[in-house]
Amino acid sequence: IDLIQNNILKKYHLVLPLTGNSSPLAKHGALSAYASSLIGTPVHDPTLPLEILRTIHSFDPCLACAVHLYDEDGKYVHQMDTF
């Protein structure tokens, strides 16, 4: 299939870093960029973990409108909204 016909783009596929960076695990079970950057992050106040939000914002300032936190057992811990 021709992607461009008569100088008009007919088909495209976006490959965004968001998908790979934000998944819990990257290819072959390795930690994703987000997960890797959050491990060992000191959190001053666990009820308001701004450090986690700031870390996610460092990848994409528009992405972290809300960050949902879960513990290692999948139990809901906290949600932070920035709007």
C-alpha distances in whole Angstrom, upper triangle without the diagonal:
4,6,9,10,13,14,13,12,9,9,11,13,17,19,23,26,27,26,27,30,32,31,35,33,31,29,31,34,35,36,34,34,36,38,39,40,42,44,48,47,51,51,54,54,53,53,51,49,48,47,44,43,43,41,38,38,38,35,34,36,35,34,37,38,40,40,41,44,44,47,46,47,44,47,46,48,47,45,45,44,43,43
4,5,7,10,11,10,9,8,8,11,13,17,19,22,26,27,27,28,31,32,32,36,34,32,30,33,35,36,37,34,35,36,39,40,40,43,45,48,48,51,51,54,55,53,53,51,49,48,47,44,42,43,41,38,38,38,34,33,36,34,33,37,38,40,41,42,44,45,48,47,48,45,48,47,49,48,45,45,43,43,43
4,7,10,10,8,6,5,5,7,10,13,16,19,22,24,24,25,28,29,29,33,32,29,28,31,34,34,34,32,32,33,36,37,37,40,42,45,44,48,48,51,51,50,50,48,46,44,43,41,39,39,38,35,34,34,31,29,32,30,30,33,34,36,37,39,41,42,45,44,46,43,46,44,46,45,42,42,40,39,39
4,7,6,5,5,6,8,9,13,16,18,21,24,26,26,28,30,31,32,36,35,32,31,35,37,37,37,34,34,36,38,39,40,42,44,47,46,50,50,53,53,52,52,50,47,46,45,43,41,41,39,36,36,36,32,31,33,31,31,35,36,38,39,41,44,45,48,47,49,46,48,47,48,47,44,43,41,40,40
4,5,5,7,7,10,12,16,19,22,25,28,30,29,31,34,35,35,39,38,36,35,38,40,40,41,38,38,39,42,43,43,45,48,51,50,53,53,56,56,55,55,52,50,49,48,46,44,44,43,40,39,39,36,34,36,34,34,38,39,41,42,44,46,48,51,50,51,49,51,50,51,50,47,46,44,43,42
4,5,8,9,13,15,19,21,24,27,30,32,32,34,36,37,38,42,41,39,38,41,43,43,44,40,40,41,44,45,45,48,50,53,52,55,55,58,58,57,57,54,52,50,50,48,46,46,45,42,41,41,38,36,37,35,36,40,40,43,44,46,49,50,53,53,54,52,54,52,54,52,49,48,46,45,44
4,7,9,12,14,17,19,22,24,28,29,30,32,34,35,36,40,39,37,36,39,41,41,41,38,38,39,42,43,43,45,48,50,49,52,53,55,55,54,54,52,50,48,47,45,43,42,42,39,38,37,34,33,34,33,33,37,38,40,42,44,47,48,51,51,53,50,52,50,52,50,47,45,43,42,41
4,6,9,11,15,17,20,22,26,27,27,30,31,33,34,37,37,35,34,38,39,39,39,36,36,37,40,41,41,43,46,49,47,50,50,53,53,52,52,49,47,45,45,43,40,40,40,37,35,36,33,30,32,30,31,34,35,37,39,41,44,46,48,49,50,47,49,47,49,47,44,43,40,39,38
4,6,8,11,13,16,19,22,24,24,26,28,29,30,34,33,31,31,34,36,36,36,32,32,33,36,37,37,39,42,45,44,47,47,50,50,49,49,46,44,42,42,40,37,37,37,33,33,33,30,28,30,27,28,32,32,35,36,38,41,42,45,45,46,43,46,44,45,44,41,40,38,37,36
4,7,11,13,17,19,23,24,24,26,28,29,30,33,33,31,30,33,35,36,36,33,33,34,36,38,38,40,43,46,45,48,48,51,50,49,49,47,45,43,43,40,38,39,38,34,34,34,31,29,31,29,29,32,33,35,36,38,40,42,45,44,45,42,45,43,45,44,41,40,38,37,37
4,7,10,13,16,20,21,20,22,25,26,26,30,29,27,26,30,31,32,32,29,29,31,33,34,35,37,39,43,42,45,45,48,48,46,46,44,42,41,40,37,35,36,35,31,31,32,28,26,29,27,26,30,30,32,33,35,37,38,41,41,42,39,41,40,42,41,38,37,36,35,35
4,7,10,13,16,17,17,19,21,22,23,27,26,24,23,27,28,29,29,26,26,27,30,31,31,33,36,39,38,41,41,44,44,43,43,41,39,37,37,34,32,33,31,28,28,28,24,23,25,23,23,26,27,29,30,32,34,35,38,38,39,36,39,38,39,38,35,34,33,32,32
4,6,10,13,14,13,15,18,19,19,23,22,20,20,23,25,25,25,22,22,24,26,27,28,30,32,35,35,38,38,41,41,40,40,38,36,34,34,31,29,30,28,25,25,25,22,20,23,21,20,24,25,27,27,29,31,32,35,34,35,33,35,34,36,35,32,32,30,30,30
4,6,10,11,11,13,15,16,17,21,21,18,18,22,23,23,23,19,19,20,23,24,25,27,29,32,31,35,35,38,38,36,37,35,32,31,30,27,26,26,25,21,21,22,18,17,20,18,17,20,22,24,24,26,28,30,32,32,33,31,33,32,33,32,29,29,27,27,27
4,7,9,8,10,12,13,14,18,17,15,15,19,20,20,19,16,16,18,20,21,22,24,26,29,29,32,32,36,36,34,35,33,30,29,28,25,24,24,22,19,20,20,16,15,19,17,16,19,21,23,23,24,26,28,30,29,31,29,31,30,31,30,28,28,27,26,27
4,5,6,8,9,11,12,16,16,14,15,19,19,19,18,14,14,15,17,19,19,21,23,26,25,29,29,32,32,31,32,29,27,25,24,22,20,21,19,16,16,16,12,12,15,14,12,16,18,19,19,21,23,25,27,27,29,27,29,28,28,27,25,24,23,23,24
4,6,6,6,8,10,14,14,11,13,17,17,16,15,11,10,11,14,15,15,17,20,23,22,25,26,29,30,28,29,27,24,23,22,19,18,18,16,13,14,13,9,10,14,13,12,14,17,19,18,20,21,23,25,25,27,25,27,26,27,25,23,23,22,22,23
4,6,5,6,8,12,13,12,14,18,17,16,14,10,10,10,13,15,14,16,19,22,21,24,24,27,27,26,26,24,22,21,20,17,15,16,14,11,12,12,9,8,12,11,9,11,14,15,14,16,18,20,22,22,25,22,24,23,23,22,20,19,19,19,20
4,6,6,6,10,11,9,11,15,15,14,13,10,10,11,13,15,16,17,19,23,22,25,25,29,29,27,28,26,23,23,22,18,18,19,17,13,15,16,12,12,15,14,11,14,16,16,16,17,18,19,22,21,23,21,23,22,23,23,21,21,21,21,22
4,6,6,9,8,6,8,12,12,11,10,7,8,9,11,12,14,15,17,21,20,24,25,28,29,27,28,26,23,23,21,18,18,19,16,13,16,15,12,13,16,16,14,15,18,18,17,18,19,19,21,20,22,21,23,23,24,23,22,22,22,23,25
4,6,8,9,8,11,14,13,11,9,5,5,6,8,10,10,12,14,18,17,21,21,25,25,24,25,23,20,19,18,15,15,15,12,10,12,12,8,10,14,14,11,13,16,16,14,16,16,18,19,19,22,20,22,21,22,21,20,19,20,20,22
4,6,8,9,12,15,14,12,10,7,7,6,8,10,11,11,14,17,17,20,20,23,23,21,22,21,18,18,17,13,13,14,12,9,12,12,10,10,13,13,10,10,14,13,11,12,13,15,17,17,19,17,19,18,18,18,16,16,17,18,20
4,5,7,10,12,11,10,9,6,8,8,8,11,13,13,15,18,18,21,22,25,25,23,24,23,20,20,19,15,16,18,15,12,15,16,13,14,17,17,13,14,16,15,13,13,14,14,16,15,17,15,18,17,19,19,18,18,19,21,23
4,7,10,12,9,9,7,6,9,8,6,9,12,11,12,16,16,20,20,23,23,21,22,22,19,20,18,15,16,18,15,13,17,17,15,16,19,19,16,15,18,16,13,13,12,12,13,12,14,12,15,15,17,17,17,18,20,22,24
4,7,8,5,6,5,5,9,9,8,10,13,13,13,17,18,21,22,26,26,24,25,25,22,23,21,17,19,20,17,15,19,19,16,18,21,22,18,18,21,20,17,16,16,15,16,14,16,15,18,19,20,21,21,22,24,25,27
4,6,6,5,5,5,8,10,9,10,13,14,15,19,20,23,24,28,29,26,28,27,24,24,22,19,20,21,18,16,19,19,16,18,21,22,18,19,22,21,19,19,19,18,19,17,19,18,22,22,23,24,23,24,25,26,29
4,6,6,8,8,11,14,13,13,16,18,18,22,23,27,28,32,32,30,32,31,28,28,26,23,24,25,21,20,23,22,19,21,24,24,21,23,26,25,23,23,22,22,22,20,22,21,25,25,27,27,27,28,29,30,32
4,6,9,10,14,16,15,15,18,19,19,22,24,28,29,33,34,31,33,33,29,30,28,25,26,27,24,22,25,25,22,24,28,28,25,25,29,27,25,24,24,23,22,20,21,21,25,26,28,29,29,30,31,32,35
4,6,9,12,14,12,12,16,17,16,19,21,25,26,30,30,28,30,30,26,27,25,22,24,25,22,20,24,23,21,23,26,27,23,24,27,25,22,22,20,19,19,16,18,18,21,23,24,25,26,27,29,30,33
4,6,9,11,10,9,13,14,13,17,18,22,24,27,28,26,29,28,25,25,23,20,22,23,19,18,21,21,18,21,24,25,22,22,25,24,21,21,20,19,19,16,19,19,22,23,24,25,25,26,28,29,32
4,7,8,6,6,9,10,10,13,15,19,20,24,25,23,25,24,21,22,19,16,18,19,15,15,18,17,15,18,21,22,19,19,22,21,18,18,16,16,16,14,17,16,20,20,21,22,22,22,24,25,28
4,5,5,6,9,10,11,15,15,19,20,24,25,23,25,23,20,20,18,15,16,17,13,12,15,15,12,15,18,19,16,16,19,19,16,16,16,16,17,16,18,17,20,20,21,21,20,21,22,23,26
4,6,5,6,9,10,13,13,17,19,22,23,22,24,22,19,18,16,13,14,14,11,10,13,11,9,12,15,17,14,14,18,18,15,17,16,17,18,18,21,20,22,22,21,21,20,20,21,21,24
4,5,5,6,9,12,11,15,16,19,20,18,20,19,15,15,13,10,11,11,8,7,10,10,8,11,13,15,12,11,15,14,12,13,13,14,15,15,18,17,19,18,18,17,17,16,18,18,21
4,5,5,6,10,10,14,15,19,19,17,20,19,15,16,13,10,12,14,10,10,13,13,12,14,17,18,15,14,17,16,13,13,12,12,13,12,15,15,17,17,16,17,17,17,19,20,23
4,6,6,9,10,14,15,19,21,19,22,21,17,17,14,12,14,14,11,11,14,13,12,16,18,20,17,17,20,19,16,17,15,16,15,14,18,18,20,20,19,20,20,20,22,22,26
4,6,8,8,11,13,17,18,17,20,18,15,14,11,9,12,11,7,9,11,10,10,13,15,18,15,15,18,17,15,16,15,16,16,16,20,19,21,20,19,19,19,18,20,20,23
4,6,5,9,10,14,15,14,16,15,11,12,9,7,10,10,7,8,12,11,12,15,16,18,16,14,17,16,12,13,11,13,13,13,17,16,18,17,15,15,16,15,18,18,22
4,6,9,11,15,16,15,18,17,13,15,12,10,13,14,11,12,16,15,15,18,20,22,19,17,21,19,15,16,13,13,12,12,16,16,18,18,16,17,18,18,21,22,25
4,6,9,12,15,14,17,17,13,14,11,11,14,14,12,14,17,16,17,20,21,24,21,19,22,21,17,18,15,15,14,14,18,18,19,19,17,18,19,19,22,23,26
4,6,10,12,12,15,14,10,11,7,7,11,11,9,12,14,13,15,18,18,21,19,17,20,18,15,16,14,15,14,15,19,19,19,19,16,16,17,16,19,19,23
4,6,9,10,13,12,9,10,7,9,12,12,11,14,16,16,18,20,20,23,21,19,21,19,16,17,15,16,15,17,20,20,20,19,16,16,17,17,20,20,24
4,6,6,9,9,6,8,6,8,11,11,11,14,16,16,18,20,20,22,20,17,19,17,14,15,13,14,14,16,19,19,18,17,14,13,14,14,17,17,21
4,7,9,8,7,8,8,10,13,13,14,16,18,18,21,23,21,24,22,19,21,19,17,17,15,17,17,19,22,22,21,19,15,14,16,15,18,18,21
4,5,5,6,8,9,11,13,14,15,17,18,20,22,23,22,23,22,19,19,17,15,15,13,16,15,18,21,20,18,17,13,12,13,12,16,17,20
4,5,5,9,10,10,12,14,15,16,18,20,22,23,22,23,21,18,18,16,13,13,10,12,12,15,17,16,15,13,9,9,11,11,15,16,20
4,6,9,11,12,13,15,17,17,19,21,23,23,22,23,21,17,17,15,13,12,11,13,13,17,18,17,15,12,9,7,9,9,13,15,18
4,6,9,9,10,12,14,15,16,18,20,20,19,20,18,15,15,12,11,12,11,14,15,18,20,19,17,14,11,8,9,7,10,12,15
4,5,6,7,9,10,12,13,15,17,18,17,18,17,13,14,12,10,11,9,12,13,16,19,17,16,14,11,9,9,8,11,12,16
4,5,5,6,9,10,10,12,15,15,14,16,15,11,12,11,10,12,12,15,16,19,22,20,19,17,14,11,11,8,10,10,14
4,5,5,6,9,10,11,13,15,14,16,15,12,14,13,11,13,12,15,16,18,21,20,20,18,15,13,13,11,13,13,17
4,5,5,6,9,10,12,13,13,15,13,10,12,11,8,10,9,12,13,16,18,17,17,15,13,11,11,9,12,12,16
4,5,5,6,9,10,11,10,11,10,7,9,8,7,10,10,14,16,18,21,19,19,16,14,12,10,8,9,9,12
4,5,5,6,9,10,9,11,11,9,11,11,10,13,14,17,19,21,24,22,22,20,18,15,14,11,12,11,14
4,5,5,7,9,10,12,11,9,13,13,11,13,13,16,18,19,22,21,21,20,18,16,15,13,14,13,17
4,5,6,7,8,10,8,6,10,10,8,11,12,15,17,18,21,19,20,18,17,15,14,12,13,12,15
4,5,5,4,7,7,6,9,11,10,14,15,18,20,22,25,23,23,21,20,17,15,12,12,11,13
4,6,6,10,10,10,13,14,13,17,17,20,22,23,26,25,26,24,22,20,18,16,16,14,17
4,7,9,8,9,13,14,13,16,17,20,22,23,26,24,25,23,22,21,19,17,17,15,18
4,5,5,7,10,13,13,16,18,21,23,24,27,25,26,24,23,21,18,16,15,13,15
4,6,7,9,12,12,16,18,21,24,26,28,26,26,24,23,20,17,14,13,11,12
4,6,7,10,12,16,18,21,24,26,28,25,26,23,23,20,17,14,12,10,11
4,6,8,9,13,15,18,21,23,25,22,23,20,20,17,14,13,11,10,12
4,5,6,10,12,16,19,21,23,20,20,17,17,14,11,9,8,7,10
4,7,10,13,17,20,22,24,21,21,18,17,14,10,8,6,5,6
4,6,10,13,17,19,21,17,17,14,13,10,7,5,4,6,8
4,6,10,13,16,17,15,14,11,11,8,6,5,7,9,11
4,7,10,13,14,11,11,8,8,6,4,7,9,12,14
4,7,10,11,9,9,6,5,5,6,8,12,14,17
4,7,8,5,5,4,5,7,9,12,15,18,21
4,5,5,5,7,6,10,12,15,18,21,24
4,6,7,10,10,13,16,18,21,24,27
4,6,9,11,14,16,20,23,26,28
4,6,9,12,14,17,20,23,25
4,6,10,12,16,19,22,24
4,6,9,12,15,18,21
4,7,10,14,17,20
4,7,10,13,16
4,7,10,12
4,7,9
4,6
4
